[in-house]
Amino acid sequence: MAVIAALVVVVAASAMATSIIERQGLLANILISEGDRSQAVWMLRGGLDWSRVVLQMDAGSSPSTRLDGIWARPIIGLPVGAADNPEGALFSGQIEDEQGKYNLRNLAENAQINPLEVLALERLFEWLGIDSSLAAIIAQRVADAQFGKAAGPRAVGLRGINDLRVLQGMTSHAIETLQPYITVLPIATTVNANTATAEVLGAVVDELGLAGARDLIVQRDRGLWFANRADFVNRLRSRKPDAGRRISVNSNWFRATGEVTVGDTMVGLRALLHRSEHGVSSIRWAAY
């Protein structure tokens, strides 16, 4: 019995020691992961500063915002680790022109829906194979988040298109399809003809149509960038006095995305940047 009792004590002690070692190993892994995450976040903050500098340089070098600008060049797998191991941390990132997309904020002003903007969004939805009736539902949602003449907002403002998932009829497939074409900005904006897709350009310029927009995009991407709004109107060949009123050739709103991989830890970044008329960029929000 004494021998058996001794064996039981040894087994119990071994089990406890094993448990303690496993917990210590788990804690060590957690600490390493948290350290890597903290390091990655600081590197992403440096990436945000890089984005601001790039946008400021672009503003000083070009009178318009174009897809051949330095801001449009993505960074893929840039080693940003320590000097003795630069490959220990890799950074990838890019900047997108949000004014090359359709801004849902344009759908309403002072809680009043703009019918012309709803028609533009319906055209865009039709060309993308999405139920066009959703345009009116989204417009109402945008209006509900604004101050009206007699009442305050009845809903929280949209921060991104993922917030549209709660609307009736909006599917995950529709959200994924819309990602490259629509955005949500704090204020109403024009569409940059130098960065917009054919679908967005044709949707906001009703007399252009999808085929006409594609022809203009082909010319633009060959290097015939639009110098100003008058240049766009001349190529549009429209006789309407308000032709091109929704169009610009400069952008003030950009989205920066990136990710840093440190060891087995990867941290992503999404941020909205605003560039002033003087070229100075500020961060409106950032999420890691």
N, C-alpha and C positions, 0 to 999 in steps of 0.2 A: 504494500500500500504506500509505503514511503517513497519507493521508486516511482510508482505511478503518479503520486502527487508531485514529485519533483519534475517529472516529464510534463505534466499539465502546466506547471508554473513556467517551465522553459518555453512551451508552445505559446502560452499566453503572452509572455514577454516578447517573444519573437514577432507575434502578430501585432502587438502594440508598437514595437520598433519599426516594423514594416509600414504600418499606418502613418507613423510620424514622418518617416522618410518620404512617403508618397505625398503627404500634405506639404512638406517642405519643398519637394520638387514642383508641386503644383503652384505654390506661392511664388517660387523663383520664376516659373514660366510667366505667371501673371505680371510680376514686376518687370520682366524683360519686355513683355508685350506692351505694357503701359509706357515704359521708357521709349520703345520704338514708336509708339503712337504719338507721344509728346514731341519727339524729334521730327516726325513726319508733319505734324501740325505746324511747327515752326517753319519748316521748309515750304509748306504751302502758303504761309503768310508771306514768305519771301517771293513766292510765285505771284501773289497778288500785287506786290510792289513792282515786280517785273511787268505785269500787265499794265499798270498805271503808267510806267515809264514808256512802254511801247506805244500806248495810245497818245501820250504827249508828243513823242517823236513823230508819230504819223501826222498829228495835227500841224506840226511845224513844217513838215516836208511836202504836204499835199493839200491843195485847196478843197478837195472833195474826199469822201470816204469810199474807197474802191477795194475790190477783192484782190488786187495786186499789191496792196499795202503791206507793210511789215507786220501789222497787227494780225493779218490773216494767215500767217505762217505758223503751223502748229509745232510744238516741241514734243518729240517722242523719245522716251528712254534716255534722257540726259543724265549722266552720272553726276550726282551731287553729294556723294559721301565724303568721308574724311580723306585727307591727302594720302594716307597710307592705304586706303581702300575706297576709292571713288565709286566703284561698282556696288558698294554696300547699300547705296540709296539711289533710286532712279526716279526721275521726275518726268511726267508727261502732262502737257496742258495745251489749251487753245482758247482763242477769243472768238466769239460770235457776235455779229452785228444784229442786235435785236430790232433795229429799224428796217432790216431786210425782211421782217416778218409782219404779219397782220397783228396789230395791237388791239386786243379786246377792249381796252379802255376807251377806244374810239366809239364804241357802240352806244354810249349814253353820256349825257352831260346834265348835271343838276337833276339827276333821277329821271330825265326824259330821254326815251329811246330815239336814236337817229335812224329813221327808216332807210336812208340811203346806205348807211353803213351795214345795216342788216342785210340789204340786198347784196352788198359786196361779199359779206361772209357766206351768204347762201350760194353765190356763184363758186366761191372757193370750195365749199363743202361738196357741191355737185361734181366738180372736177376731180376731187379726191375720193369720190365714191362714198361719201358720208351723208347720212340723212340730213337734208337741208333744213328741215323743220327745227333742228336743234339750234339753228342760228337765233331764232326768236327767243328760245328758252334761255340761251346764254346771255342775250341782250337784256332780258328781264333780270337775270341774276346780277349783271353788272350795274343796272339801274338801282336795284334794291340796296346796293352797298354804298350809294351816294346820298348826300344831303339834298333834299328837295326844297321847294319854296315853302312848303307847309309842314314838313316833317323831317326827321333825321333818318339815318340808314336803318334798314330792316334786316340787313345781313352783313356778315363780315366780308371785307374786301378780298378779292382774289389776289393771291400772291404768285401763282403759277398755274399752268394749265392742268396740273394734276389735281387741283382743287375742283375741277369740273367733274370728277368721278362721281360725285354725289348727285348730279343732275339726272333726272329720269331720261333714259334712252341713251345716255353716254356710256359707251363700252370701253374696255381696256384697249381693244383694237383701234378704236377711233382716237383715243388719246395718243397712242403710239404713232398713228398716221399723222396726226396734227403737229407733233413735236417740232419738225423742221419749218413749219409754216406759220404758226401763231405764237404770240407772246402776251404777257400781261405786264404793262408798265405803269408807273404811278400817274402819268399824265398822258393826254392824247398826243399822238405823234404822226408825222408823215411817214411815207414809205420811201426808203432810199432806192432809187432806180438802179444804182450801181452795184447793189448787193442783193436785191430781191430776186426770188425765183420767178419763173414765168407765171406760175399759178397765182402768186400773190399780186404781181404787177397787173395781170389781166383782171383780177378781181376788183381792185380798187380803181382801175381806169376802165369804166364800163364800155366805152366805145372801142377799146383795144381788142378785147376778146383773147382767148387762149392762144389761138394761132398767131395773131399779131404780136402778142407778148413774146412768144417763142422766137419769132423772127428778130425782134429787138434784142433779146437776150443773146442770140447767136452773134449779132453784130457787136454787142457790148463785150462779150467774152473774147472776141478776136482783137480787142484793144481799142475799140471805138467807145471809150467811156463817155458818159454824159458830163459835160462841163458845168452845166447849171440847169435849172428848170426850163428855161427858154429853149435850150438845146433839145431837151426831151420833147417839148411840145412841137418843135419844128419837125422832129423825126416822126412824131405821132401823126402829123398832117391832119390835125383836127381843127375845125372852124369854131368850135365851142369856146366862148370867152373864158370859161372856168376850167378848161382842160388842163390837167396836170396839177390842180390845186392840192391834191393829196400826195403829191410827189416832191421829193427833195433829192439832193445828191450828197448830202452830209448827214452824219449820224452822231448822236449824243449818248445813246444807250447801248451798252455792250454786256454780254454775259461771259464770264470767265469760268472755265471748268478745268479741273486738273486732278492728278492723283500722284501720290508719292508712295513708293514701296521701300520699306526698310526691313530687311530680314524677311520674316513671314508675315509682316503686318503691312496692310495697304490702307491708306486713308484718302478719301476723295474730297473735293472742294467744288462748291457751286457758289458763284457770287454775281451780283448785279452791280455794274459800274456806270457812273454818269460822268460824261466828259463835258465840261463847260465850254462856252464859246471861246474862251481863252486857252483851251487845250488842257486845262487842269482836270484830272480825273479823281473822283471820290468814290468810296465804297458805300453803296446804299444798303446792302445786306450781304452776308456771307454765311454759308452753312458747311460744316465739316462732317 
